[in-house]
Amino acid sequence: MITVNYNEYQEDLNQFIEKHSKKADLQILTSPFENGRYHKDYLFSDGAWFTEINYMNHTEEIETEVHGIKVKATVKMIKHEFWSTDKGTTKYWYEKA
């Protein structure tokens, strides 16, 4: 799994849009918000697309140590998954919910 930060995500998206907007029209489709998630597709008339899926209720269990005591906690996050026809690799970035 490749995890990036918000700036790296934004750079991938902007480079993709810049590359394909020179030769094709852009259409952005956003799905309805259902079951704590939605997805957004950036579709170009040349057949290229960029997809992101946003999971609003993502949680992760973590274990840490505080003052010598091991504790478990649930961390609430928003998970963003994205890929494109230019880069078939799926990447993720997270933010605090």
Buried (B, 14 or more C-beta within 10 A) or exposed (E): EEEBEEEEBEEBBEBBBEBBEEEBEBEEEEEEEEEEBBBBBBBBEBEBBBBBBBBBEBEEEEEEEEEEEEEEEEEEBBBBBBBBBBBEEEBBBBEEE
